[in-house]
Protein backbone atom coordinates (compact mmCIF):
# COMPACT_ATOMS: atom_id res chain seq x y z
CA UNK A 1 0.00 0.00 0.00
CA UNK A 2 2.83 2.36 0.87
CA UNK A 3 4.41 1.89 -2.55
CA UNK A 4 1.09 2.48 -4.28
CA UNK A 5 0.61 5.78 -2.46
CA UNK A 6 4.19 6.85 -3.11
CA UNK A 7 3.84 6.00 -6.79
CA UNK A 8 0.56 7.92 -7.02
CA UNK A 9 2.10 10.92 -5.29
CA UNK A 10 5.10 10.85 -7.60
CA UNK A 11 2.94 10.56 -10.71
CA UNK A 12 0.73 13.48 -9.68
CA UNK A 13 3.75 15.64 -8.93
CA UNK A 14 5.20 14.69 -12.31
CA UNK A 15 1.96 15.63 -14.10
CA UNK A 16 1.90 19.01 -12.37
CA UNK A 17 5.58 19.63 -13.07
CA UNK A 18 5.25 18.82 -16.76
CA UNK A 19 2.05 20.79 -17.37
CA UNK A 20 2.49 23.83 -15.11
CA UNK A 21 4.90 25.70 -17.47
CA UNK A 22 1.95 26.01 -19.87
CA UNK A 23 -0.22 27.62 -17.19
CA UNK A 24 0.11 31.38 -16.61
CA UNK A 25 -1.17 33.90 -14.10
CA UNK A 26 -3.57 36.43 -15.65
CA UNK A 27 -3.86 39.94 -14.23
CA UNK A 28 -7.16 41.39 -15.37
CA UNK A 29 -8.84 42.34 -12.09
CA UNK A 30 -8.02 43.89 -8.74
CA UNK A 31 -6.83 41.94 -5.72
CA UNK A 32 -6.58 38.44 -7.20
CA UNK A 33 -4.98 37.16 -10.34
CA UNK A 34 -6.60 34.28 -12.21
CA UNK A 35 -5.09 31.52 -14.29
CA UNK A 36 -4.81 30.96 -18.02
CA UNK A 37 -3.70 28.15 -20.28
CA UNK A 38 -1.29 28.31 -23.22
CA UNK A 39 -3.82 26.65 -25.50
CA UNK A 40 -2.28 27.38 -28.89
CA UNK A 41 0.91 29.07 -30.07
CA UNK A 42 0.71 32.68 -28.93
CA UNK A 43 -2.78 32.17 -27.46
CA UNK A 44 -3.85 31.98 -23.81
CA UNK A 45 -7.39 31.00 -22.82
CA UNK A 46 -8.81 32.05 -19.46
CA UNK A 47 -12.15 32.35 -17.63
CA UNK A 48 -14.07 35.38 -18.90
CA UNK A 49 -15.58 36.27 -15.53
CA UNK A 50 -12.12 36.94 -14.08
CA UNK A 51 -11.37 39.75 -16.55
CA UNK A 52 -12.76 43.02 -15.20
CA UNK A 53 -11.19 45.12 -17.94
CA UNK A 54 -10.46 44.84 -21.65
CA UNK A 55 -7.12 46.65 -21.62
CA UNK A 56 -3.99 46.75 -19.45
CA UNK A 57 -4.05 42.95 -19.08
CA UNK A 58 -0.81 41.16 -18.24
CA UNK A 59 0.22 37.55 -17.71
CA UNK A 60 3.02 36.11 -15.59
CA UNK A 61 4.85 33.23 -17.23
CA UNK A 62 6.36 30.19 -15.57
CA UNK A 63 9.79 31.85 -15.55
CA UNK A 64 8.41 34.71 -13.44
CA UNK A 65 8.43 37.24 -16.28
CA UNK A 66 5.32 39.41 -16.63
CA UNK A 67 4.33 40.43 -20.17
CA UNK A 68 1.49 42.32 -21.80
CA UNK A 69 -1.51 40.53 -23.27
CA UNK A 70 -4.06 41.70 -25.82
CA UNK A 71 -7.69 40.66 -25.52
CA UNK A 72 -8.74 38.92 -28.75
CA UNK A 73 -12.33 38.47 -27.57
CA UNK A 74 -14.57 37.25 -24.81
CA UNK A 75 -17.72 35.14 -24.65
CA UNK A 76 -19.74 35.55 -21.47
CA UNK A 77 -22.06 32.66 -22.29
CA UNK A 78 -19.32 30.02 -22.15
CA UNK A 79 -17.16 31.97 -19.64
CA UNK A 80 -14.17 32.00 -21.98
CA UNK A 81 -11.80 34.79 -22.99
CA UNK A 82 -8.91 34.59 -25.43
CA UNK A 83 -5.67 36.54 -25.09
CA UNK A 84 -2.86 37.04 -27.58
CA UNK A 85 0.49 36.90 -25.80
CA UNK A 86 4.00 37.30 -27.17
CA UNK A 87 6.94 35.50 -25.60
CA UNK A 88 5.20 32.25 -24.68
CA UNK A 89 8.15 29.91 -24.57
CA UNK A 90 6.50 26.83 -23.08
CA UNK A 91 4.68 24.52 -25.49
CA UNK A 92 0.92 24.60 -25.62
CA UNK A 93 -0.70 21.84 -23.60
CA UNK A 94 -1.66 18.58 -25.22
CA UNK A 95 -5.45 18.57 -25.55
CA UNK A 96 -7.40 15.47 -24.63
CA UNK A 97 -10.90 14.40 -25.70
CA UNK A 98 -13.31 15.75 -23.10
CA UNK A 99 -15.96 13.29 -24.27
CA UNK A 100 -13.83 10.50 -22.81
CA UNK A 101 -14.20 11.90 -19.27
CA UNK A 102 -15.89 9.43 -16.96
CA UNK A 103 -17.45 9.81 -13.52
CA UNK A 104 -14.72 8.83 -11.06
CA UNK A 105 -11.77 9.79 -13.28
CA UNK A 106 -9.02 11.72 -11.52
CA UNK A 107 -8.91 15.43 -12.38
CA UNK A 108 -5.95 17.67 -11.54
CA UNK A 109 -6.67 21.41 -11.63
CA UNK A 110 -3.53 23.45 -12.30
CA UNK A 111 -3.39 27.20 -11.77
CA UNK A 112 -0.80 29.89 -11.22
CA UNK A 113 -0.58 33.09 -9.22
CA UNK A 114 2.08 35.78 -9.40
CA UNK A 115 2.89 35.51 -5.70
CA UNK A 116 2.86 31.77 -5.01
CA UNK A 117 3.59 30.37 -8.47
CA UNK A 118 1.97 27.11 -9.62
CA UNK A 119 -0.84 25.60 -7.57
CA UNK A 120 -2.81 22.40 -7.88
CA UNK A 121 -5.87 20.69 -6.46
CA UNK A 122 -6.88 17.07 -6.95
CA UNK A 123 -10.34 15.62 -7.27
CA UNK A 124 -12.46 13.46 -9.48
CA UNK A 125 -14.94 14.03 -12.27
CA UNK A 126 -18.14 13.89 -10.23
CA UNK A 127 -20.72 14.16 -13.02
CA UNK A 128 -20.79 14.01 -16.81
CA UNK A 129 -23.60 14.65 -19.26
CA UNK A 130 -24.14 15.89 -22.78
CA UNK A 131 -24.59 19.30 -24.35
CA UNK A 132 -26.13 21.93 -22.10
CA UNK A 133 -26.91 25.64 -21.95
CA UNK A 134 -25.29 27.68 -19.21
CA UNK A 135 -27.24 30.13 -17.09
CA UNK A 136 -25.29 32.83 -18.97
CA UNK A 137 -26.85 31.67 -22.25
CA UNK A 138 -23.89 29.89 -23.82
CA UNK A 139 -23.85 26.41 -25.34
CA UNK A 140 -21.33 23.93 -23.94
CA UNK A 141 -20.66 20.59 -25.62
CA UNK A 142 -20.26 18.52 -22.44
CA UNK A 143 -21.18 19.05 -18.79
CA UNK A 144 -18.16 18.05 -16.67
CA UNK A 145 -18.52 18.67 -12.93
CA UNK A 146 -15.51 18.48 -10.62
CA UNK A 147 -15.19 17.87 -6.91
CA UNK A 148 -11.72 19.46 -6.87
CA UNK A 149 -11.32 22.66 -4.86
CA UNK A 150 -11.12 25.82 -6.98
CA UNK A 151 -9.07 28.45 -5.17
CA UNK A 152 -9.46 32.20 -5.89
CA UNK A 153 -6.78 32.00 -8.60
CA UNK A 154 -7.86 28.62 -10.04
CA UNK A 155 -10.50 29.77 -12.52
CA UNK A 156 -9.04 29.77 -16.01
CA UNK A 157 -6.57 27.02 -15.08
CA UNK A 158 -6.11 23.69 -16.81
CA UNK A 159 -8.06 20.56 -15.91
CA UNK A 160 -5.67 17.67 -16.54
CA UNK A 161 -6.52 13.98 -16.88
CA UNK A 162 -4.38 11.09 -15.67
CA UNK A 163 -2.50 11.06 -18.98
CA UNK A 164 -1.45 14.69 -18.62
CA UNK A 165 -3.87 16.01 -21.25
CA UNK A 166 -5.99 19.11 -20.80
CA UNK A 167 -9.66 18.12 -20.96
CA UNK A 168 -10.85 21.65 -20.33
CA UNK A 169 -10.62 25.00 -18.54
CA UNK A 170 -11.61 25.30 -14.87
CA UNK A 171 -14.36 27.73 -13.89
CA UNK A 172 -16.31 28.53 -10.75
CA UNK A 173 -18.78 30.82 -12.54
CA UNK A 174 -21.10 28.40 -14.37
CA UNK A 175 -22.40 26.43 -11.40
CA UNK A 176 -23.41 27.42 -7.89
CA UNK A 177 -22.69 23.99 -6.42
CA UNK A 178 -19.29 22.98 -7.83
CA UNK A 179 -16.47 23.86 -10.15
CA UNK A 180 -16.76 22.79 -13.77
CA UNK A 181 -14.41 21.99 -16.62
CA UNK A 182 -15.32 23.89 -19.77
CA UNK A 183 -14.62 21.05 -22.22
CA UNK A 184 -11.88 21.19 -24.84
CA UNK A 185 -14.40 21.00 -27.70
CA UNK A 186 -16.10 24.17 -26.44
CA UNK A 187 -12.76 25.91 -25.85
CA UNK A 188 -11.66 25.15 -29.41
CA UNK A 189 -14.95 26.28 -30.97
CA UNK A 190 -15.08 29.53 -29.00
CA UNK A 191 -11.38 30.23 -29.52
CA UNK A 192 -11.81 29.84 -33.29
CA UNK A 193 -14.67 32.34 -33.29
CA UNK A 194 -12.99 34.89 -31.04
CA UNK A 195 -9.70 34.82 -32.93
CA UNK A 196 -11.50 35.24 -36.23
CA UNK A 197 -14.05 37.93 -35.35
CA UNK A 198 -13.49 39.07 -31.77
CA UNK A 199 -16.94 37.87 -30.79
CA UNK A 200 -18.91 34.65 -31.00
CA UNK A 201 -21.43 34.69 -33.83
CA UNK A 202 -24.66 32.82 -33.19
CA UNK A 203 -26.57 31.27 -36.04
CA UNK A 204 -29.67 33.21 -37.09
CA UNK A 205 -32.75 32.20 -39.11
CA UNK A 206 -34.83 35.35 -38.80
CA UNK A 207 -37.98 33.66 -37.48
CA UNK A 208 -40.26 33.86 -34.48
CA UNK A 209 -41.35 30.43 -33.30
CA UNK A 210 -43.45 28.62 -30.71
CA UNK A 211 -43.32 24.92 -29.75
CA UNK A 212 -46.40 22.92 -30.79
CA UNK A 213 -47.51 19.28 -30.44
CA UNK A 214 -48.03 17.22 -33.57
CA UNK A 215 -51.32 15.35 -33.78
CA UNK A 216 -50.99 11.58 -33.47
CA UNK A 217 -53.00 11.01 -36.63
CA UNK A 218 -50.64 13.23 -38.63
CA UNK A 219 -47.59 11.58 -37.10
CA UNK A 220 -48.90 8.17 -38.08
CA UNK A 221 -49.88 9.25 -41.59
CA UNK A 222 -46.48 10.80 -42.33
CA UNK A 223 -44.39 8.35 -40.22
CA UNK A 224 -42.95 11.18 -38.15
CA UNK A 225 -40.57 10.56 -35.26
CA UNK A 226 -41.25 14.02 -33.80
CA UNK A 227 -43.92 14.39 -31.14
CA UNK A 228 -43.47 18.16 -31.27
CA UNK A 229 -42.05 20.83 -33.54
CA UNK A 230 -41.76 24.62 -33.63
CA UNK A 231 -44.28 26.58 -35.66
CA UNK A 232 -43.15 29.64 -37.59
CA UNK A 233 -45.10 32.59 -36.20
CA UNK A 234 -43.21 35.29 -38.09
CA UNK A 235 -40.47 35.48 -40.70
CA UNK A 236 -38.25 38.49 -41.19
CA UNK A 237 -38.60 39.72 -44.80
CA UNK A 238 -35.42 38.86 -46.64
CA UNK A 239 -34.09 36.91 -43.67
CA UNK A 240 -32.44 33.48 -44.03
CA UNK A 241 -35.66 31.48 -43.58
CA UNK A 242 -37.77 33.80 -45.74
CA UNK A 243 -35.18 33.70 -48.51
CA UNK A 244 -35.33 29.89 -48.44
CA UNK A 245 -39.12 29.88 -48.87
CA UNK A 246 -40.17 29.13 -45.29
CA UNK A 247 -43.72 30.39 -44.68
CA UNK A 248 -45.55 31.60 -41.60
CA UNK A 249 -47.56 28.60 -40.36
CA UNK A 250 -44.95 26.01 -41.38
CA UNK A 251 -43.74 23.73 -38.59
CA UNK A 252 -40.00 23.13 -38.37
CA UNK A 253 -39.24 19.48 -37.52
CA UNK A 254 -35.50 19.09 -38.06
CA UNK A 255 -32.31 20.85 -39.14
CA UNK A 256 -29.54 18.79 -40.74
CA UNK A 257 -31.18 15.64 -39.40
CA UNK A 258 -31.36 16.91 -35.80
CA UNK A 259 -34.89 16.90 -34.41
CA UNK A 260 -36.23 20.32 -33.44
CA UNK A 261 -38.95 19.78 -30.84
CA UNK A 262 -38.40 22.78 -28.57
CA UNK A 263 -36.97 26.28 -28.46
CA UNK A 264 -33.93 24.82 -26.69
CA UNK A 265 -33.31 22.41 -29.59
CA UNK A 266 -33.37 25.31 -32.02
CA UNK A 267 -31.08 27.49 -29.88
CA UNK A 268 -28.62 24.62 -29.44
CA UNK A 269 -28.43 24.08 -33.19
CA UNK A 270 -27.90 27.76 -33.92
CA UNK A 271 -25.29 28.19 -31.17
CA UNK A 272 -23.11 25.46 -32.66
CA UNK A 273 -23.68 26.16 -36.37
CA UNK A 274 -21.37 28.49 -38.25
CA UNK A 275 -22.88 31.48 -39.97
CA UNK A 276 -22.97 31.00 -43.72
CA UNK A 277 -23.48 27.25 -43.47
CA UNK A 278 -26.27 25.72 -45.52
CA UNK A 279 -28.69 23.75 -43.31
CA UNK A 280 -31.26 21.30 -44.59
CA UNK A 281 -34.60 22.09 -42.94
CA UNK A 282 -37.42 19.53 -42.67
CA UNK A 283 -40.81 21.22 -42.51
CA UNK A 284 -44.47 20.36 -42.16
CA UNK A 285 -46.24 22.67 -44.57
CA UNK A 286 -49.94 22.46 -45.42
CA UNK A 287 -50.12 18.96 -43.95
CA UNK A 288 -47.24 17.70 -46.14
CA UNK A 289 -43.53 17.14 -45.54
CA UNK A 290 -41.12 19.36 -47.41
CA UNK A 291 -37.45 20.23 -47.27
CA UNK A 292 -35.67 23.51 -48.00
CA UNK A 293 -32.05 24.64 -47.72
CA UNK A 294 -31.48 27.61 -45.44
CA UNK A 295 -28.24 29.60 -45.42
CA UNK A 296 -27.73 30.37 -41.73
CA UNK A 297 -27.19 34.03 -40.91
CA UNK A 298 -25.05 35.50 -38.12
CA UNK A 299 -26.07 37.22 -34.91
CA UNK A 300 -23.38 38.38 -32.50
CA UNK A 301 -23.81 37.33 -28.84
CA UNK A 302 -22.51 40.74 -27.99
CA UNK A 303 -25.49 42.30 -29.74
CA UNK A 304 -28.02 39.83 -28.34
C-alpha positions in Angstrom: 0.0 0.0 0.0 2.8 2.4 0.9 4.4 1.9 -2.6 1.1 2.5 -4.3 0.6 5.8 -2.5 4.2 6.9 -3.1 3.8 6.0 -6.8 0.6 7.9 -7.0 2.1 10.9 -5.3 5.1 10.9 -7.6 2.9 10.6 -10.7 0.7 13.5 -9.7 3.7 15.6 -8.9 5.2 14.7 -12.3 2.0 15.6 -14.1 1.9 19.0 -12.4 5.6 19.6 -13.1 5.3 18.8 -16.8 2.0 20.8 -17.4 2.5 23.8 -15.1 4.9 25.7 -17.5 2.0 26.0 -19.9 -0.2 27.6 -17.2 0.1 31.4 -16.6 -1.2 33.9 -14.1 -3.6 36.4 -15.6 -3.9 39.9 -14.2 -7.2 41.4 -15.4 -8.8 42.3 -12.1 -8.0 43.9 -8.7 -6.8 41.9 -5.7 -6.6 38.4 -7.2 -5.0 37.2 -10.3 -6.6 34.3 -12.2 -5.1 31.5 -14.3 -4.8 31.0 -18.0 -3.7 28.1 -20.3 -1.3 28.3 -23.2 -3.8 26.6 -25.5 -2.3 27.4 -28.9 0.9 29.1 -30.1 0.7 32.7 -28.9 -2.8 32.2 -27.5 -3.9 32.0 -23.8 -7.4 31.0 -22.8 -8.8 32.1 -19.5 -12.1 32.4 -17.6 -14.1 35.4 -18.9 -15.6 36.3 -15.5 -12.1 36.9 -14.1 -11.4 39.8 -16.6 -12.8 43.0 -15.2 -11.2 45.1 -17.9 -10.5 44.8 -21.6 -7.1 46.7 -21.6 -4.0 46.7 -19.4 -4.0 43.0 -19.1 -0.8 41.2 -18.2 0.2 37.6 -17.7 3.0 36.1 -15.6 4.8 33.2 -17.2 6.4 30.2 -15.6 9.8 31.8 -15.6 8.4 34.7 -13.4 8.4 37.2 -16.3 5.3 39.4 -16.6 4.3 40.4 -20.2 1.5 42.3 -21.8 -1.5 40.5 -23.3 -4.1 41.7 -25.8 -7.7 40.7 -25.5 -8.7 38.9 -28.8 -12.3 38.5 -27.6 -14.6 37.3 -24.8 -17.7 35.1 -24.6 -19.7 35.5 -21.5 -22.1 32.7 -22.3 -19.3 30.0 -22.1 -17.2 32.0 -19.6 -14.2 32.0 -22.0 -11.8 34.8 -23.0 -8.9 34.6 -25.4 -5.7 36.5 -25.1 -2.9 37.0 -27.6 0.5 36.9 -25.8 4.0 37.3 -27.2 6.9 35.5 -25.6 5.2 32.3 -24.7 8.2 29.9 -24.6 6.5 26.8 -23.1 4.7 24.5 -25.5 0.9 24.6 -25.6 -0.7 21.8 -23.6 -1.7 18.6 -25.2 -5.5 18.6 -25.6 -7.4 15.5 -24.6 -10.9 14.4 -25.7 -13.3 15.7 -23.1 -16.0 13.3 -24.3 -13.8 10.5 -22.8 -14.2 11.9 -19.3 -15.9 9.4 -17.0 -17.4 9.8 -13.5 -14.7 8.8 -11.1 -11.8 9.8 -13.3 -9.0 11.7 -11.5 -8.9 15.4 -12.4 -6.0 17.7 -11.5 -6.7 21.4 -11.6 -3.5 23.5 -12.3 -3.4 27.2 -11.8 -0.8 29.9 -11.2 -0.6 33.1 -9.2 2.1 35.8 -9.4 2.9 35.5 -5.7 2.9 31.8 -5.0 3.6 30.4 -8.5 2.0 27.1 -9.6 -0.8 25.6 -7.6 -2.8 22.4 -7.9 -5.9 20.7 -6.5 -6.9 17.1 -6.9 -10.3 15.6 -7.3 -12.5 13.5 -9.5 -14.9 14.0 -12.3 -18.1 13.9 -10.2 -20.7 14.2 -13.0 -20.8 14.0 -16.8 -23.6 14.6 -19.3 -24.1 15.9 -22.8 -24.6 19.3 -24.4 -26.1 21.9 -22.1 -26.9 25.6 -21.9 -25.3 27.7 -19.2 -27.2 30.1 -17.1 -25.3 32.8 -19.0 -26.9 31.7 -22.3 -23.9 29.9 -23.8 -23.9 26.4 -25.3 -21.3 23.9 -23.9 -20.7 20.6 -25.6 -20.3 18.5 -22.4 -21.2 19.0 -18.8 -18.2 18.0 -16.7 -18.5 18.7 -12.9 -15.5 18.5 -10.6 -15.2 17.9 -6.9 -11.7 19.5 -6.9 -11.3 22.7 -4.9 -11.1 25.8 -7.0 -9.1 28.4 -5.2 -9.5 32.2 -5.9 -6.8 32.0 -8.6 -7.9 28.6 -10.0 -10.5 29.8 -12.5 -9.0 29.8 -16.0 -6.6 27.0 -15.1 -6.1 23.7 -16.8 -8.1 20.6 -15.9 -5.7 17.7 -16.5 -6.5 14.0 -16.9 -4.4 11.1 -15.7 -2.5 11.1 -19.0 -1.4 14.7 -18.6 -3.9 16.0 -21.2 -6.0 19.1 -20.8 -9.7 18.1 -21.0 -10.9 21.7 -20.3 -10.6 25.0 -18.5 -11.6 25.3 -14.9 -14.4 27.7 -13.9 -16.3 28.5 -10.8 -18.8 30.8 -12.5 -21.1 28.4 -14.4 -22.4 26.4 -11.4 -23.4 27.4 -7.9 -22.7 24.0 -6.4 -19.3 23.0 -7.8 -16.5 23.9 -10.2 -16.8 22.8 -13.8 -14.4 22.0 -16.6 -15.3 23.9 -19.8 -14.6 21.1 -22.2 -11.9 21.2 -24.8 -14.4 21.0 -27.7 -16.1 24.2 -26.4 -12.8 25.9 -25.9 -11.7 25.1 -29.4 -14.9 26.3 -31.0 -15.1 29.5 -29.0 -11.4 30.2 -29.5 -11.8 29.8 -33.3 -14.7 32.3 -33.3 -13.0 34.9 -31.0 -9.7 34.8 -32.9 -11.5 35.2 -36.2 -14.1 37.9 -35.3 -13.5 39.1 -31.8 -16.9 37.9 -30.8 -18.9 34.7 -31.0 -21.4 34.7 -33.8 -24.7 32.8 -33.2 -26.6 31.3 -36.0 -29.7 33.2 -37.1 -32.7 32.2 -39.1 -34.8 35.3 -38.8 -38.0 33.7 -37.5 -40.3 33.9 -34.5 -41.4 30.4 -33.3 -43.4 28.6 -30.7 -43.3 24.9 -29.7 -46.4 22.9 -30.8 -47.5 19.3 -30.4 -48.0 17.2 -33.6 -51.3 15.3 -33.8 -51.0 11.6 -33.5 -53.0 11.0 -36.6 -50.6 13.2 -38.6 -47.6 11.6 -37.1 -48.9 8.2 -38.1 -49.9 9.2 -41.6 -46.5 10.8 -42.3 -44.4 8.4 -40.2 -43.0 11.2 -38.2 -40.6 10.6 -35.3 -41.3 14.0 -33.8 -43.9 14.4 -31.1 -43.5 18.2 -31.3 -42.1 20.8 -33.5 -41.8 24.6 -33.6 -44.3 26.6 -35.7 -43.1 29.6 -37.6 -45.1 32.6 -36.2 -43.2 35.3 -38.1 -40.5 35.5 -40.7 -38.3 38.5 -41.2 -38.6 39.7 -44.8 -35.4 38.9 -46.6 -34.1 36.9 -43.7 -32.4 33.5 -44.0 -35.7 31.5 -43.6 -37.8 33.8 -45.7 -35.2 33.7 -48.5 -35.3 29.9 -48.4 -39.1 29.9 -48.9 -40.2 29.1 -45.3 -43.7 30.4 -44.7 -45.6 31.6 -41.6 -47.6 28.6 -40.4 -45.0 26.0 -41.4 -43.7 23.7 -38.6 -40.0 23.1 -38.4 -39.2 19.5 -37.5 -35.5 19.1 -38.1 -32.3 20.8 -39.1 -29.5 18.8 -40.7 -31.2 15.6 -39.4 -31.4 16.9 -35.8 -34.9 16.9 -34.4 -36.2 20.3 -33.4 -38.9 19.8 -30.8 -38.4 22.8 -28.6 -37.0 26.3 -28.5 -33.9 24.8 -26.7 -33.3 22.4 -29.6 -33.4 25.3 -32.0 -31.1 27.5 -29.9 -28.6 24.6 -29.4 -28.4 24.1 -33.2 -27.9 27.8 -33.9 -25.3 28.2 -31.2 -23.1 25.5 -32.7 -23.7 26.2 -36.4 -21.4 28.5 -38.2 -22.9 31.5 -40.0 -23.0 31.0 -43.7 -23.5 27.3 -43.5 -26.3 25.7 -45.5 -28.7 23.8 -43.3 -31.3 21.3 -44.6 -34.6 22.1 -42.9 -37.4 19.5 -42.7 -40.8 21.2 -42.5 -44.5 20.4 -42.2 -46.2 22.7 -44.6 -49.9 22.5 -45.4 -50.1 19.0 -44.0 -47.2 17.7 -46.1 -43.5 17.1 -45.5 -41.1 19.4 -47.4 -37.5 20.2 -47.3 -35.7 23.5 -48.0 -32.1 24.6 -47.7 -31.5 27.6 -45.4 -28.2 29.6 -45.4 -27.7 30.4 -41.7 -27.2 34.0 -40.9 -25.0 35.5 -38.1 -26.1 37.2 -34.9 -23.4 38.4 -32.5 -23.8 37.3 -28.8 -22.5 40.7 -28.0 -25.5 42.3 -29.7 -28.0 39.8 -28.3 
